[in-house]
């Protein structure tokens, strides 16, 4: 039951994260390129460098937001349930929690 609830909450957080990441990208693109819209890959008026830079920036932002939200959701789940919901130790300890050998 706990994992099912975690997955449902995680999916909701991911959807909200996608919205937030999109807003962050639009704001950064607006400031960096002085344009309201990022170039589309199929826009014939845009060159390869501009399209690829926009895509790389967008991908990096989405990946960073996703990682931060996934980690935060897993940490909150561990705080609430006492177990880590993802990959790792069965007892919830992370490598940062263990003493160095």
N, C-alpha and C positions, 0 to 999 in steps of 0.2 A: 504494500500500500504506500509506503514511504517513497519508494522509487517512482511509482506512478505519479504521485503528487509532485515530486521533484521535476519529473519530465514535463508535466503540464505547465508548471510555473516557469520552467526553463524555456519552453516554447514561447510563452507569452512575453518573457523578457527578451527573447531573441527578436521577436517582431518589433517590439518597442525600440530595441537597439538598432535595427535596420532603419527605422524612421529617424532616430537621433543621428546615426552615421550619415544618412543622406543630407540632413540639415547641416551638419558640420562640414561636409564636403562642399555643399553649395556656398556656404559662407566663405570658406577658404578659397574656392575658385573665384568668387566674386572679388575678393580682395587681391588675389594674386594676378588674375588675368584682366581685371576691370571689365568683366562681362557677366551678365546675369545667368547665362546657361553654359554648361560645359559642352565641348564639341561631341557630336555623335560620331560613331565610327563610320557611318555611311554618309556623312556630310562631305560632299565633293569640294566645298570651299575650304576645307581645313586640311592641313598637311599631316603627314605621318607623325612628325615629332609632337605636335600639339595633341593629337588624338591619343598617342601612347603615353604621354606625360599625364594627361587627365585620367586615363584608365589606371595607371600605376598609382597615382595619388588616391584615387577613389578606392582601389583595392586595399591599399595600406590602411586607410582610415577605417574601412569596414572590418578588416582583420583585427586591428587594435581594439576597436569598440567591442567586437565579438569576444575577444580574449578577456578583456576586462570584465565584461558582464558575465561570461561563463565562470570565471574565477570567483567573482563576487557572489554569484548564486550558489556555487558549490561551497564556498566558505560559510555563507549564511545557513545552508542546509546542515553543515557540520555543527555549527553553533546550536541549531535548534534540535537536531536529532542525535548528535554525538558520533555520527559516522560520516565518512567522506563518500559522496555519491559517485565519484568518478573513479578513474584508475588510481591505484596506489595501495597503501597498506590497508589491511582489513580493520585495523584498530583506529584508523583515522589519522595516524601520525604521518607527517610529511618529512621529507629529508631535512628541512629546516628545523623540525622539532626534535630530531634525533641527535644525540651527541656524536661528535666526530670520532671515528675509530682509529 
